[in-house]
Amino acid sequence: MEQMEPRGGGAAVTDPRGVLRQGRAFLDFFWDIAKPEQEVRLAATENLLRHLREGKKDDELKYTLKRLVEGLGATREAARPGFSLALAQVLQAFEEIPLCSILEQIKEKHNLEKVKKKLVRNAAFGNFFGVMALFQSGRLVKDRKALLESIQLLQQLTNHQTHLRDLPRRTLIDITSEVPETVFEEVLFDILQGDLSSAFTSPENLHLLLVGMQKFPGVLKPKKLKKLFGSPTVVNKENISRLVELLKSAAKSEKEDKKVPSVVFDLLQVALKEGAFELFWNEVVENGLLKEKSGPVSYMCYRLLGSALPLLSMEQLQVVLKGKVMLHYGEHVVATQSPQGFKFAAEMEGYIDAFLSGCDDPERQLAVMLGFSTLTHQGRPVLLSASRVVRHLQAVALQKYISWLKDMFLRPDLDCCLDFSSNRQKQNRQNGDIAQQKVARLRRWIIHRLVNITESATRKEESLVMDIARFCFFHAFFIAKKKNSQIAEASVLPSEPLNERDHTETENYFFGLLQTLNTLPVLGDTAKAAALREKHVHGVTADGKLWIFLLVEYANKLLSTEHVKAVKPFTKEQRDIWERTLQSVKNLQKKENKSDSAKVGAFQQLLLSMAIYLFKNQSETVDVLSDLLNCTERAFSKEAKKKKTDDSEPGWVEVMVEILLSLLAQPSLLLRRISKSVFVWICPNLTKRGLQLILDVFDPNQEQNEESAVVVMEESNKKTKSAQDTDGEGSEDSSDEDNTDSEDEESEEVDDNFRSQLMKVLQAGNALQKEGDESDEELDDDAMMALDKNISALFAEQQKRIQAKKDEKDRMRKEKILRRDFKAKVLDLIDVFLVKQAENPLVFDIIEPLLQLIEQCMSSDSDKQEVDFLQKTASIFKNSLCRNKQYCKRVASLQEDVHALVQRLVKKACKHTDSAVALYYFSASLYLLKVLKGNTSSTAPPPEPEKQSDSRAQQACQLLSPGCLDVKKVAAVYQQALTQFLSRRNSPLTCSMFHDLFKRFPV
C-alpha cells in the first residue's frame, strides 16, 4: 500500500492513502474483477469503466492501471483473464494512455529475470495476459513500436512451455493475422524470419508460415520461401515426411477439441492454392497419417474429409470420396456400433449437412450424396437411411438422386460401391449367397431412403412424392412379367428378381410411407395450396384429392394390366370386394358437397385404407371390408335419414365403432392411427350404444369378447413389432422376473395324488416294508429294473403335468399383457372423445367406468405395464375430464341423474379404504358440481343485483348463482362426508379434499 502513487484533484497530493480514504466502492471493483464468476467479473469491469469516465480523476486512473497490471500475474487462475479483460477495456476507452508505457509497466512488474523461482509461473502468465490485453484493446496493430515489442516478448515467452505451453505461439499467429500487409513486411517480417525459416520444426511455426502465405501473398512469394527453407512451395515430395510428422503432432495435441486443427486446415488450403491437392491427399493423408492407426489421427482425417468438401472441385471430390479415408471411415462406423464406442457418424453427417446447405451447385451436391450412398458394408450403405441431409438438395439434384436410387434398386451395381467387410466376414467369403445378401441389404436401404425423402426433403413436388409412392407400392405387391412403357415402374425389369423377403420389406416400408402421406401438408406454391395449408388440411394434393385415393386408382390400373401380376393374386371374392369398394368411394365423392364432409371423409379414408390393406392381408381384410361397406350403405341410405323405428338393429355408428375396435387389435401402426383419426370424425355422431361398445372393453365381465382380438395380436406379434408391442414385451420380461420364484416353488410342491401314486408303485414292487415285517430281504435285479421303469414313467407324467401348468400360466400371462395393451389403445379413443366432445352429455357415462378402471389397476399387480396403464388412465381422467375448461351445457333435462351420480360418487369415496382411489371419486364429484353450477336452471333464474352497473355485484351474482345445482341436496351429501371425516379415525377422506371443495364452491 505504501507504493501507491498519490492522488488528488489535479494538484500535487500529499496524502498517499487518498484513494483508500475515498471509500470502499471504488476498491470493491478490483475485488470483483478477481472473482471466479464470469458474470461478476464482467459487471465489475463495466462499473469500473463507468466510474472512471464519470470521475475523470488522474490518480484513480493511475491506480487502476497499476492494480490491473499487478493482477495479470495473480496466483488464482480465474483472476488473470479478468484483470486482462479489464485492462483491455480501459486501454480501449482511454486512448490517450500510451501502450508502450503500459508494456514497460508489465515487463517491470513481471520481470522474468529478477523474479523468484517459485513465482516464475505467475510472472510468465502476467507477461502473456499483458500482451493479450494490449491486443484485445484493438490498438496494438496501429502502434508499430508496441507491436514490435509485444512480438518480441511473445517470442521470449515461448521458452516457458512448461507453464504456457503453446499459448504464446497461438497469440503470435492471431496478432500476425490481424496486421496489414505493409506492417507485416516493414515491421514483423525481419523479427519473424527465424520462426518462418524453421517452419518444419513445430506445428506452431508451420501454422505461422501458412497464415502468412494466405494473408500476405505479396510478401511471402515463392522466391522468398525458397530463401527461407529451400523450396518455393510447402506441399512437395521433399516435405512429405516432415509434414506427416507435424500433422500427427498437431492431431495428438488437440485431440480434446473435436475439430480440425487450424494448421491442418490451412495446409489443405495452401495445397489447393499450390495445385498440389492430390499429392497432399494421397501421400500426406492416406499413405501417411492413416497408417498411424491412432484414434486422434484417424478422427482428424475424418474431420479433414468433412471440412474439405466445400473447397473441392468435382474431380477432387471423386478422389476424396473413393479414397482410403472414406473406406477407413466406413470401417470405423461399423466397428463402433456398440453403445460404449465413440460414434463419429453424427459428426460426419453434420459436415455433409453443412456442405449441402451452403452449396448451390446441384452436380457437386449429387456427387457428395452418391459418394456417401455408395460407401457400403456388405452391400448396406453406411449413411443412415433416415438421414435428413437431403432436405438441402436442389430440386435438380434431388430428382437425379431419386432416379439413381430407383435404378440401383432395379439393377444393383455393386462394382460402383466402395464396399468393405469385417475380418470375420472376409474369412467366410466362400459363402455362395454373399452376392444375394448384399443386393438384399442394398435394396432394403434404398426403399427406406426413398420413403424418408418424402418426409425430409423440403423441395419436393407432388409428382416426385407420387413417383416414390408408386415405385414402393409396385415393388411391394406386383411383379412385371415383361416391359411395359405405359407403366413407368414396369418399363425396366429388375436384373436380380425380388424374392419374398424383398417384397415383405418393401411392403412394410410402404405402409410407413402411406402414414406419411396421410399426414402430409399440402404441397405446392399455388394460392389454393396455401389456403389448404392455412386450414391445416393434411393428406390431400393441391386439387383436394386424397393421396391414398390416387394410390388406389393406380392399384386398380395395375390389376387390370396383363403385363404385371400381383405377388398375392386376388380370388374372385376378393376382386369383387375390391370393385365394390371403389364404387362405394366414387359414390361418396359425389355426395361430398351434399352430405357432412367430415362423415364422408371418414368413410372414404377408412374404405381406401382397408382397400390398400387388402394387398397385405387378404383373408381378414375381406370380412372387415364387407362389414364396412354394409355400414357405409346404411349410413348414407335414404332410410337412415328418416326416423328409426327398429332399435334392435345396430346403426352405422355402432358398426363403425366395432370395425375401429377390430382395427385397433391389429399390429399395424398405420391402421391404429387411421382408426384414431376416423374416430375423431365420427365423434359428433357417436351414440350411447356406440360408446357402450367402447366401455365394454374395460368391463372385466366382457373380457371374453376380446379373445379374438387378442389372438390376432398374439399371432401377428411374432412377425411385426410396433412401439407399443415392444412396451408390452418389456412388461412381459418384468413380470417373468416377478413370477419366477413362485413358479419354481409350485413346481417343487408334491400334491397328495402324486404321493399316493408313488406309494402304490413302491408297494407293488415290494420296495416298502409292510407293518410288522422286519425282514431285510432285498429285491432281485429284474424286480429292481421293473420298479425303476415304473417310477420313471410316473415321474415323467408328473413332469408333463407340471410343464402343462407352466405353459397354461404363461399363455394366460401373455394374453393378459396383450389384453392390457389393447385396452391402452382403446383408451386413446376415450381421450379423443373427452377432448373433442367435452360438451356431449355422453361424457357422464364415462366417469364411473374410468373410476372403476383406476380402482382395478390400483388393486392389481404392480408390473411396468400395469403402472403405465394406470398413469395413462389417471392422466386422461384428470386432464381430459376434470380440468377441461369445456363441459356439457345441456344438463337441464339430466339434473336428477347428475345429482344422483354426485351422491353415488361421494358415498363411494367415503366407503373406500384407499385414500388415493377416494380422491379420484371425490374429484369426479367436484367436476359434476362445476357442470351443474355452470348450467342455467329453467325454473329458478339467478338472482340479479339491484345495480347492474356495479361490476363487483355482477361477479358476486355469478358466484352466488346455483345454476342447475340443488344446493340443499348436495350440501346434505357433503355434510355427511364431512361428519364421517371428522368422526372416523381411518377415514379415506382427507383435509385437502374439503379444502378444494370450499375453495371452489364457497357457497
Buried (B, 14 or more C-beta within 10 A) or exposed (E): EEEBEBBBEEEEBEEBEBBBEBEEEBEEBBEBBBBEEEEBBBBBBEBBBEBBEEEEBBBBBBBBBBBBBBBBBBEEEEBBBBBBBBBBBBBBBBEEBBBEEBBEBBBEBBEBEEBEEEBBBBBBBBBBBBBBBBBBBEBBBEBBEBBBBBBEBBBBBBEBEEBBEBBBBBBBBEBBBEBEEEBBBEBBBEEBEEBBBBBBEBBBBBBBBBBBBBBBEEBBEEEEBEEBBEBBBBBBEEBBEEBBEBBBBBBBBBBEEEBBBBBBBBBBBBBBBBEBBEBBBBBBBBEBBBEBEBEBBBBBBBBBBBBBBBBBEEEBBBBBBBBBBBBBBBBBBBEBEEEEEEEBBEBBBEBBBBBBEEBEEBEBBBBBBBBBBBBBBBBBBBBBBEBBBBBBBBEEBBBBBBEBBBEBBBEBEBEEBBBBBEEEEEEEEEEEEBEEEBBBBBBBBBBBBBBBBBBBBEBBBBEBBBBBBBBBBBBBBBBBEEEBEEBEBBEBBBEBEBEEEBBBBBBBBBBBBBBBBBEBEBBBEEEEBEEBBEEEEBBBBBEEEBBBBBBBEBBBEBBEBEBBEBBBEBEEEBEEBBEBBBEBBEEBBEBBEEBBEBBBBBBBBBBBBBBBBBBBBBEBBBEBBBBBBEBBBBBBEEEEEEEEEEEEEBBBBBBBBBBBBBBBBBBBBBBBBBBBBBBBBBBEBBBEEBBBBBBBBBEEEEBEEBEEBBEBBBEBBEEEEBEBBEBBBBBBEBBEEEBEEEBEEEEEEEEEEBEEBBEEBBEEBEBEEEEEEEEEEEEEEEEEEBBEEBBEEBEEEBEEEBEEEEEEBBEEBBBBBBBBBBBBBBBBBBBBBBBBBBEBBBBBBBBBBBBBBBBBBBEEBEBBBBBBBBEBBBEBBBEBBBEBEEBBEEBEEBBEEBBEBBBBBBBBBBEBEEBEBBBBBBBBBBBBBBBBBBBEBEEEEEEEBEEEEEEEBBEEBEEEBBBBBBEEEBEEBBEBBBEBBEEEEEBBBBEEBBEBBEEEBEE
